[in-house]
Amino acid sequence: MRLNSNARITLLALTLFVFDQASKWVVRQHFGFGEERVIVPGFFKFVHWGNTGAAWSLFRGNNTILAVVAVVALVVLFFGRHHFDSRSFLGQTALGLIFGGITGNLIDRILRKQVIDFLYFYLRRADESEIGFPAFNVADSAICTGVALIFLLTWRNERRAKPAEPLPSK
């Protein structure tokens, strides 16, 4: 059975959404809110943190507005998906990752009033303080990967479409 491009995008989005929600469920079941468990000392922890903002906690406390932005983004991406090379495997993968990731975080915003983050990479300084990359989750990773693929595809397609420059004559 061959799937059309929309079916492939939907299947990947649903798979990612389920994996994202399952991973957040595991975190909620096995970690108290705010709890941290060191996996690789000085480098990586599992945490149970909440984020009412966007990436890097920008716009913290604006959960409802960000949920509306997510719905608008989903609608715009859905109706504009043909602009993103949705016929190619990489284009379908990118859109599936983005749709699944946005939906996963949107469900958190609606049901939990915050997005659950649980992957935290950091470095321990000499004074024992930490400097870290903001905690994130499966949905965040999918969105970033999908957007990076869109940039890659756009760059590749623009390079293909650009005519070769003539060699200078002597």
DRENPA-3360 file (N, C-alpha, C; in nm, 2 decimals, always signed):
BEGIN
1 = MRLNSNAR = +0.08/-0.12/+0.00/+0.00/+0.00/+0.00/+0.09/+0.12/+0.00 ~ +0.07/+0.21/-0.09/+0.15/+0.34/-0.10/+0.06/+0.45/-0.04 ~ +0.13/+0.53/+0.04/+0.07/+0.64/+0.10/+0.10/+0.77/+0.02 ~ +0.00/+0.86/+0.01/+0.02/+0.98/-0.06/+0.10/+1.08/+0.04 ~ +0.14/+1.19/-0.01/+0.23/+1.28/+0.07/+0.15/+1.33/+0.20 ~ +0.03/+1.36/+0.19/-0.05/+1.40/+0.31/-0.06/+1.29/+0.41 ~ -0.08/+1.17/+0.37/-0.09/+1.06/+0.46/+0.04/+1.03/+0.53 ~ +0.16/+1.05/+0.45/+0.29/+1.03/+0.52/+0.32/+1.13/+0.62;
9 = ITLLALTL = +0.28/+1.26/+0.59/+0.30/+1.37/+0.68/+0.22/+1.34/+0.81 ~ +0.09/+1.30/+0.79/+0.00/+1.28/+0.90/+0.05/+1.16/+0.99 ~ +0.10/+1.05/+0.92/+0.15/+0.94/+1.00/+0.27/+0.97/+1.08 ~ +0.36/+1.05/+1.02/+0.48/+1.09/+1.10/+0.44/+1.18/+1.21 ~ +0.35/+1.28/+1.19/+0.31/+1.37/+1.29/+0.24/+1.30/+1.40 ~ +0.15/+1.20/+1.37/+0.08/+1.12/+1.48/+0.18/+1.04/+1.56 ~ +0.28/+0.98/+1.49/+0.38/+0.89/+1.56/+0.46/+0.98/+1.65 ~ +0.50/+1.09/+1.60/+0.58/+1.18/+1.69/+0.50/+1.24/+1.81;
17 = FVFDQASK = +0.38/+1.27/+1.78/+0.29/+1.32/+1.88/+0.27/+1.22/+2.00 ~ +0.25/+1.09/+1.96/+0.23/+0.98/+2.06/+0.36/+0.97/+2.13 ~ +0.48/+0.96/+2.07/+0.60/+0.95/+2.14/+0.63/+1.06/+2.23 ~ +0.60/+1.19/+2.19/+0.61/+1.30/+2.27/+0.53/+1.29/+2.40 ~ +0.40/+1.27/+2.38/+0.31/+1.26/+2.49/+0.34/+1.14/+2.59 ~ +0.38/+1.03/+2.53/+0.42/+0.91/+2.61/+0.55/+0.95/+2.70 ~ +0.64/+1.01/+2.64/+0.76/+1.05/+2.71/+0.73/+1.15/+2.82 ~ +0.64/+1.24/+2.80/+0.60/+1.34/+2.90/+0.52/+1.27/+3.01;
25 = WVVRQHFG = +0.44/+1.17/+2.97/+0.36/+1.09/+3.07/+0.46/+1.01/+3.17 ~ +0.56/+0.95/+3.11/+0.66/+0.88/+3.19/+0.73/+0.98/+3.29 ~ +0.76/+1.10/+3.24/+0.83/+1.20/+3.33/+0.73/+1.23/+3.44 ~ +0.60/+1.26/+3.41/+0.51/+1.29/+3.51/+0.48/+1.18/+3.61 ~ +0.49/+1.06/+3.57/+0.47/+0.94/+3.66/+0.59/+0.91/+3.75 ~ +0.71/+0.94/+3.70/+0.83/+0.90/+3.78/+0.91/+1.01/+3.84 ~ +0.87/+1.14/+3.81/+0.94/+1.25/+3.87/+0.84/+1.35/+3.93 ~ +0.87/+1.40/+4.05/+0.80/+1.50/+4.11/+0.83/+1.63/+4.03;
33 = FGEERVIV = +0.73/+1.72/+4.03/+0.76/+1.85/+3.96/+0.88/+1.92/+4.02 ~ +0.97/+1.96/+3.93/+1.10/+2.02/+3.98/+1.21/+1.93/+4.01 ~ +1.18/+1.80/+4.01/+1.28/+1.70/+4.04/+1.38/+1.68/+3.93 ~ +1.50/+1.65/+3.97/+1.61/+1.63/+3.87/+1.69/+1.50/+3.90 ~ +1.73/+1.43/+3.80/+1.81/+1.31/+3.82/+1.93/+1.32/+3.72 ~ +2.05/+1.32/+3.78/+2.17/+1.33/+3.70/+2.19/+1.20/+3.63 ~ +2.22/+1.20/+3.50/+2.24/+1.08/+3.42/+2.39/+1.08/+3.39 ~ +2.45/+1.19/+3.34/+2.59/+1.20/+3.32/+2.64/+1.32/+3.40;
41 = PGFFKFVH = +2.71/+1.30/+3.51/+2.75/+1.41/+3.60/+2.82/+1.52/+3.52 ~ +2.78/+1.64/+3.55/+2.84/+1.76/+3.49/+2.80/+1.78/+3.34 ~ +2.70/+1.70/+3.29/+2.67/+1.71/+3.15/+2.52/+1.70/+3.12 ~ +2.45/+1.60/+3.18/+2.31/+1.57/+3.14/+2.23/+1.52/+3.26 ~ +2.10/+1.58/+3.27/+2.00/+1.54/+3.37/+1.87/+1.52/+3.30 ~ +1.79/+1.43/+3.36/+1.65/+1.43/+3.34/+1.59/+1.52/+3.44 ~ +1.49/+1.60/+3.40/+1.43/+1.69/+3.49/+1.28/+1.69/+3.47 ~ +1.20/+1.75/+3.56/+1.06/+1.76/+3.53/+1.03/+1.91/+3.56;
49 = WGNTGAAW = +1.04/+1.99/+3.45/+1.02/+2.13/+3.46/+0.90/+2.17/+3.37 ~ +0.84/+2.28/+3.40/+0.73/+2.33/+3.32/+0.77/+2.47/+3.26 ~ +0.72/+2.49/+3.14/+0.75/+2.62/+3.07/+0.62/+2.68/+3.02 ~ +0.59/+2.80/+3.07/+0.47/+2.87/+3.02/+0.50/+2.97/+2.91 ~ +0.63/+2.97/+2.87/+0.67/+3.05/+2.76/+0.71/+2.98/+2.64 ~ +0.78/+3.04/+2.55/+0.83/+2.97/+2.43/+0.97/+2.93/+2.45 ~ +1.05/+2.91/+2.35/+1.18/+2.86/+2.36/+1.26/+2.95/+2.45 ~ +1.35/+2.89/+2.53/+1.43/+2.97/+2.63/+1.35/+3.04/+2.72;
57 = SLFRGNNT = +1.22/+3.00/+2.75/+1.13/+3.06/+2.84/+1.10/+3.21/+2.80 ~ +1.12/+3.24/+2.67/+1.08/+3.38/+2.62/+0.93/+3.38/+2.64 ~ +0.88/+3.50/+2.67/+0.73/+3.53/+2.68/+0.67/+3.44/+2.79 ~ +0.75/+3.41/+2.90/+0.70/+3.33/+3.01/+0.57/+3.39/+3.07 ~ +0.48/+3.31/+3.10/+0.35/+3.35/+3.16/+0.25/+3.38/+3.05 ~ +0.28/+3.35/+2.93/+0.18/+3.38/+2.82/+0.14/+3.25/+2.75 ~ +0.11/+3.15/+2.83/+0.07/+3.02/+2.78/-0.05/+3.03/+2.69 ~ -0.16/+3.10/+2.72/-0.28/+3.11/+2.64/-0.25/+3.17/+2.50;
65 = ILAVVAVV = -0.17/+3.28/+2.51/-0.14/+3.35/+2.38/-0.05/+3.25/+2.29 ~ +0.04/+3.18/+2.35/+0.13/+3.09/+2.28/+0.05/+2.97/+2.22 ~ -0.06/+2.93/+2.30/-0.15/+2.83/+2.25/-0.22/+2.87/+2.12 ~ -0.27/+3.00/+2.12/-0.33/+3.06/+2.00/-0.23/+3.07/+1.89 ~ -0.11/+3.11/+1.92/-0.01/+3.12/+1.81/+0.02/+2.98/+1.75 ~ +0.02/+2.88/+1.84/+0.04/+2.74/+1.79/-0.07/+2.70/+1.69 ~ -0.20/+2.73/+1.73/-0.31/+2.69/+1.65/-0.30/+2.76/+1.51 ~ -0.27/+2.89/+1.52/-0.25/+2.97/+1.39/-0.14/+2.91/+1.31;
73 = ALVVLFFG = -0.03/+2.88/+1.37/+0.08/+2.82/+1.30/+0.04/+2.69/+1.23 ~ -0.03/+2.60/+1.30/-0.08/+2.48/+1.24/-0.17/+2.50/+1.12 ~ -0.26/+2.60/+1.13/-0.35/+2.63/+1.02/-0.27/+2.68/+0.90 ~ -0.18/+2.78/+0.93/-0.10/+2.84/+0.82/-0.02/+2.73/+0.75 ~ +0.05/+2.65/+0.83/+0.13/+2.54/+0.77/+0.05/+2.44/+0.70 ~ -0.07/+2.41/+0.75/-0.15/+2.31/+0.68/-0.19/+2.36/+0.54 ~ -0.24/+2.49/+0.53/-0.28/+2.54/+0.40/-0.16/+2.59/+0.31 ~ -0.05/+2.61/+0.37/+0.07/+2.65/+0.29/+0.17/+2.54/+0.27;
81 = RHHFDSRS = +0.14/+2.42/+0.31/+0.23/+2.31/+0.30/+0.29/+2.28/+0.16 ~ +0.21/+2.31/+0.06/+0.26/+2.29/-0.08/+0.38/+2.38/-0.11 ~ +0.40/+2.49/-0.03/+0.52/+2.58/-0.05/+0.65/+2.52/+0.00 ~ +0.64/+2.41/+0.08/+0.75/+2.36/+0.15/+0.80/+2.22/+0.09 ~ +0.79/+2.20/-0.04/+0.85/+2.08/-0.10/+0.78/+1.96/-0.04 ~ +0.65/+1.96/-0.02/+0.58/+1.85/+0.05/+0.57/+1.72/-0.04 ~ +0.62/+1.73/-0.16/+0.62/+1.60/-0.24/+0.75/+1.52/-0.22 ~ +0.85/+1.58/-0.17/+0.98/+1.51/-0.14/+0.97/+1.44/-0.01;
89 = FLGQTALG = +1.05/+1.33/+0.01/+1.06/+1.26/+0.13/+1.10/+1.35/+0.25 ~ +1.21/+1.43/+0.22/+1.26/+1.53/+0.32/+1.16/+1.63/+0.36 ~ +1.08/+1.68/+0.26/+0.98/+1.78/+0.28/+0.87/+1.72/+0.37 ~ +0.83/+1.60/+0.34/+0.72/+1.54/+0.41/+0.77/+1.51/+0.56 ~ +0.90/+1.47/+0.57/+0.95/+1.45/+0.70/+0.95/+1.58/+0.78 ~ +1.00/+1.68/+0.72/+1.01/+1.81/+0.79/+0.87/+1.86/+0.84 ~ +0.77/+1.85/+0.75/+0.63/+1.89/+0.79/+0.57/+1.80/+0.89 ~ +0.60/+1.67/+0.88/+0.55/+1.58/+0.98/+0.61/+1.61/+1.12;
97 = LIFGGITG = +0.74/+1.63/+1.12/+0.80/+1.67/+1.25/+0.75/+1.80/+1.31 ~ +0.73/+1.90/+1.23/+0.68/+2.03/+1.27/+0.53/+2.01/+1.32 ~ +0.45/+1.95/+1.24/+0.31/+1.93/+1.28/+0.30/+1.85/+1.41 ~ +0.37/+1.74/+1.42/+0.37/+1.66/+1.54/+0.42/+1.73/+1.67 ~ +0.53/+1.81/+1.65/+0.59/+1.88/+1.76/+0.50/+1.99/+1.81 ~ +0.45/+2.07/+1.72/+0.36/+2.18/+1.76/+0.24/+2.12/+1.83 ~ +0.18/+2.02/+1.78/+0.06/+1.96/+1.84/+0.09/+1.90/+1.98 ~ +0.21/+1.84/+1.99/+0.25/+1.78/+2.13/+0.26/+1.89/+2.23;
105 = NLIDRILR = +0.32/+2.00/+2.20/+0.33/+2.11/+2.29/+0.20/+2.19/+2.31 ~ +0.12/+2.19/+2.21/-0.01/+2.26/+2.22/-0.10/+2.18/+2.32 ~ -0.10/+2.05/+2.31/-0.18/+1.97/+2.40/-0.13/+2.00/+2.55 ~ +0.00/+2.01/+2.57/+0.05/+2.04/+2.71/-0.01/+2.18/+2.75 ~ +0.00/+2.27/+2.66/-0.05/+2.41/+2.70/-0.20/+2.41/+2.73 ~ -0.28/+2.33/+2.66/-0.42/+2.32/+2.69/-0.45/+2.24/+2.81 ~ -0.39/+2.12/+2.82/-0.43/+2.03/+2.93/-0.36/+2.06/+3.06 ~ -0.23/+2.11/+3.06/-0.15/+2.12/+3.18/-0.11/+2.27/+3.20;
113 = KQVIDFLY = -0.15/+2.36/+3.12/-0.12/+2.50/+3.13/+0.02/+2.53/+3.13 ~ +0.11/+2.44/+3.08/+0.25/+2.46/+3.06/+0.30/+2.34/+2.98 ~ +0.42/+2.37/+2.92/+0.48/+2.26/+2.84/+0.58/+2.19/+2.93 ~ +0.58/+2.06/+2.93/+0.67/+1.97/+3.01/+0.80/+1.96/+2.94 ~ +0.91/+2.00/+3.01/+1.04/+1.98/+2.95/+1.12/+1.89/+3.05 ~ +1.20/+1.80/+2.99/+1.27/+1.70/+3.07/+1.41/+1.67/+3.03 ~ +1.46/+1.72/+2.92/+1.60/+1.69/+2.88/+1.68/+1.81/+2.91 ~ +1.79/+1.80/+2.99/+1.86/+1.92/+3.03/+2.01/+1.89/+3.02;
121 = FYLRRADE = +2.08/+1.96/+2.93/+2.22/+1.95/+2.91/+2.29/+2.07/+2.97 ~ +2.40/+2.05/+3.04/+2.46/+2.15/+3.12/+2.61/+2.12/+3.14 ~ +2.69/+2.22/+3.18/+2.82/+2.21/+3.22/+2.84/+2.26/+3.36 ~ +2.92/+2.19/+3.44/+2.94/+2.24/+3.58/+3.07/+2.32/+3.58 ~ +3.06/+2.44/+3.64/+3.17/+2.53/+3.65/+3.26/+2.50/+3.77 ~ +3.37/+2.56/+3.77/+3.47/+2.53/+3.88/+3.40/+2.57/+4.02 ~ +3.32/+2.67/+4.02/+3.25/+2.71/+4.15/+3.13/+2.63/+4.18 ~ +3.11/+2.52/+4.10/+3.00/+2.42/+4.12/+2.86/+2.47/+4.07;
129 = SEIGFPAF = +2.86/+2.59/+4.01/+2.74/+2.64/+3.95/+2.72/+2.57/+3.81 ~ +2.61/+2.58/+3.75/+2.58/+2.52/+3.62/+2.55/+2.63/+3.52 ~ +2.60/+2.60/+3.40/+2.56/+2.67/+3.28/+2.50/+2.57/+3.19 ~ +2.37/+2.60/+3.14/+2.31/+2.49/+3.07/+2.23/+2.54/+2.95 ~ +2.20/+2.45/+2.86/+2.11/+2.48/+2.75/+1.97/+2.46/+2.81 ~ +1.88/+2.54/+2.76/+1.74/+2.53/+2.82/+1.69/+2.39/+2.81 ~ +1.62/+2.34/+2.91/+1.55/+2.21/+2.91/+1.46/+2.21/+2.79 ~ +1.44/+2.09/+2.73/+1.35/+2.07/+2.62/+1.29/+1.94/+2.62;
137 = NVADSAIC = +1.21/+1.90/+2.52/+1.14/+1.78/+2.51/+1.14/+1.72/+2.37 ~ +1.07/+1.61/+2.35/+1.07/+1.55/+2.22/+1.01/+1.64/+2.11 ~ +0.90/+1.71/+2.15/+0.83/+1.79/+2.05/+0.92/+1.91/+2.01 ~ +0.99/+1.97/+2.11/+1.09/+2.08/+2.07/+1.19/+2.03/+1.98 ~ +1.25/+1.91/+2.00/+1.35/+1.85/+1.91/+1.29/+1.83/+1.77 ~ +1.17/+1.79/+1.76/+1.11/+1.76/+1.63/+1.09/+1.89/+1.56 ~ +1.04/+1.99/+1.63/+1.02/+2.12/+1.56/+1.15/+2.18/+1.51 ~ +1.25/+2.18/+1.59/+1.38/+2.23/+1.55/+1.44/+2.15/+1.43;
145 = TGVALIFL = +1.43/+2.02/+1.43/+1.48/+1.94/+1.32/+1.39/+1.96/+1.20 ~ +1.26/+1.97/+1.21/+1.18/+2.00/+1.09/+1.21/+2.14/+1.03 ~ +1.23/+2.24/+1.11/+1.26/+2.37/+1.06/+1.40/+2.37/+0.99 ~ +1.49/+2.30/+1.05/+1.63/+2.29/+0.99/+1.62/+2.22/+0.85 ~ +1.53/+2.12/+0.85/+1.51/+2.05/+0.72/+1.45/+2.14/+0.61 ~ +1.35/+2.22/+0.66/+1.29/+2.32/+0.57/+1.40/+2.42/+0.51 ~ +1.48/+2.47/+0.60/+1.59/+2.56/+0.56/+1.68/+2.49/+0.46 ~ +1.72/+2.36/+0.49/+1.81/+2.29/+0.40/+1.74/+2.27/+0.26;
153 = LTWRNERR = +1.62/+2.23/+0.26/+1.55/+2.21/+0.13/+1.53/+2.34/+0.06 ~ +1.50/+2.45/+0.12/+1.49/+2.58/+0.06/+1.63/+2.62/+0.00 ~ +1.73/+2.60/+0.07/+1.87/+2.63/+0.02/+1.90/+2.55/-0.10 ~ +1.88/+2.42/-0.09/+1.91/+2.33/-0.20/+1.83/+2.36/-0.32 ~ +1.70/+2.39/-0.30/+1.61/+2.42/-0.42/+1.65/+2.55/-0.48 ~ +1.69/+2.65/-0.40/+1.73/+2.78/-0.46/+1.86/+2.76/-0.54 ~ +1.95/+2.68/-0.49/+2.08/+2.65/-0.56/+2.06/+2.58/-0.69 ~ +1.96/+2.49/-0.70/+1.93/+2.42/-0.82/+1.86/+2.52/-0.92;
161 = AKPAEPLP = +1.78/+2.61/-0.87/+1.71/+2.70/-0.96/+1.79/+2.81/-1.02 ~ +1.90/+2.84/-0.95/+1.99/+2.95/-0.99/+2.07/+2.91/-1.11 ~ +2.06/+2.99/-1.22/+2.14/+2.96/-1.34/+2.29/+2.98/-1.31 ~ +2.36/+2.90/-1.38/+2.51/+2.90/-1.37/+2.56/+3.04/-1.43 ~ +2.65/+3.10/-1.36/+2.71/+3.22/-1.40/+2.81/+3.20/-1.51 ~ +2.80/+3.28/-1.61/+2.90/+3.26/-1.73/+3.04/+3.29/-1.68 ~ +3.13/+3.22/-1.74/+3.27/+3.24/-1.71/+3.32/+3.38/-1.77 ~ +3.40/+3.45/-1.71/+3.45/+3.58/-1.76/+3.53/+3.55/-1.89;
169 = SK = +3.51/+3.63/-1.99/+3.58/+3.62/-2.12/+3.72/+3.69/-2.11 ~ +3.81/+3.64/-2.18/+3.95/+3.70/-2.18/+3.97/+3.80/-2.29;
% end
